[in-house]
Amino acid sequence: MTVSATIETSDRTWEVRAPALRTRPVLAVTAAFTALLALTAGRYGYYMDELYFRVAGNHPAFGYVDQPPLAPLLARAQIALFGDTVFAIRVVPTLLAAVSVVVAALVARELGGGGRAQVLAAVAASASMATLAAGHVLHPTAVDHLVWVTVCWLLVRLLRTRDTRLWLAIGAMVGLGLLAKYLVVLLVVALAGGLLLAGPREVLRSRHLLGGVVLGLVISGPVLVWQAVNGWPQFSMAAEMSESFSVGSAISFLIGQVLMIGLFLTPVWIAGLVALFRRPAWRPFRALGVAYLAMVVFLAVIGGFSRYTEGLLTVLLAAGCVPLADWTRGITRRVLVAAALALNALMAVVMAVPALPVSAYGPDSPLAGFGDAQLGQTGWPELTAQVAEVYRTLPAEDQARAVLFGWNYSEAGALDRYGPELGLPAVYSGHNSYADFGVPPADRTVLLAVGAEPATLAPLFGHCETAATLTFALPHLDQDKPVLVCRDPVRPWQQLWPSLSWVGTF
């Protein structure tokens, strides 16, 4: 069964045909994917960035030094609706990732994929590390992943139907994406370049394109105005997160292209990329392939992260499922494809989802070195407990005038989350926008600092000493970092704060 229509454009008549959507099997795959994320969402603990978003949500703004406002707002909304728990803060990411699985199937359908291709695309997207990682934790990528996949789907549909009204929907999605992550600008530039180089250029000559641009700017306007008023801090953050070009960094970037989807499904997205250039029927969609190749070259040269391409890789994966469906006609090939999907899903689950005991990523485990994302969700209650031990050793008069200070936002966020139940005082940090959330009161002249170097704080206080050294059962970023007790700041906090503030990653 096909859906058909005829659309008149200024230069030609396009006959539109699309295979029927296999709704039930696609939704069944999506439900299984959602169940996996929901069942594992509450395991381990908060990811380091989630601890920051949880606090930032209580300080709403049109922008932050290191990100747009949507992730903190989602944190605040989820906590208000579902409670202040690890599971609660991950409800929306789970649902967004589930929607992206459906959109992957829609991409395959727009490219002419029948029921088999659509279901394969949904399963492949569910089995990729990019989708699982995007859906597991609250992060701007949770929104960004869905935005990229949806923008590409809408563009493919526009190119197939030549219904330029879809530029309005694309503009709205880009505007929404800018509320979560500025990286969507890279997608827009790459796709525009792809259309200019590979065509069809006539879709760019549309009043609806201008309308889409205006709509996107209206939606993202407050964020862009905030950036302009504050001196475009995103450029400083981008510089901090990039590294100089080297052969090693370029090789690492290319390896990341394999890992973002998964080793066993890499041949599928490569097949999708190749098909965009070789299939005559896919010539109108060649801009997607050009956009990806241009993006890879650009990011490799500037030292960008390999994960920046994960949304477009997911689209190529869905595209690759169309020729894959044609290839899997015999029983032997079906078994091979099923094995590849299963192995890739297993690898992705182990690397992106807390399905195993956290001890499986310990230093003596065969998985040691593969669990950075997992280990980033551990140790925060232990960190807070060790700080609480130091706090209890202080004289009563020092406790009465003490505040906590996390050198980075994760340390501060952990103390904010777990400190009140241990009777700890208010928490401050100078890291990124955490520095804008407030400074200690003038009468609080004792600082318990976590993660800062003694040489950094000592000149700023009358007396500063190391009271403890943090230790953890599993590998942790704060392993062996000091807990300092610093007394009597040499200047008022407002004057001292610039010396305690910094912008960057850790």
Secondary structure, DSSP 8 states (H G I E B T S, - for coil): -EEEEEEE-SS-EEEEEEE---HHHHHHHHHHHHHHHHHHTTSS---HHHHHHHHHTTS--S-BTTB-SHHHHHHHHHHHHH-SSTTGGGHHHHHHHHHHHHHHHHHHHHTT--HHHHHHHHHHHHHSHHHHHHHHS-SHHHHHHHHHHHHHHHHHHHHHH--TTHHHHHHHHHHHHHTT-TTHHHHHHHHHHHHHHHS-GGGGS-HHHHHHHHHHHHHHHHHHHHHHHTT-HHHHHHHHH-----HHHHHHHHHHHHHHH-GGGHHHHHHHHHHHHH-GGGGGGHHHHHHHHHHHHHHHHHT--GGGGHHHHHHHHHHHHHHHHHHTTSHHHHHHHHHHHHHHHHHHHHHHS--S-GGGGSTTSTTTTS-HHHHTTSSHHHHHHHHHHHHHHS-HHHHHTEEEEESSHHHHHHHHHHSGGGT---EEE-BGGGGGG----TT--EEEEES--HHHHGGGEEEEEEEEE---SS--TTTT-EEEEEEEESS-HHHHHHHH-B-S--
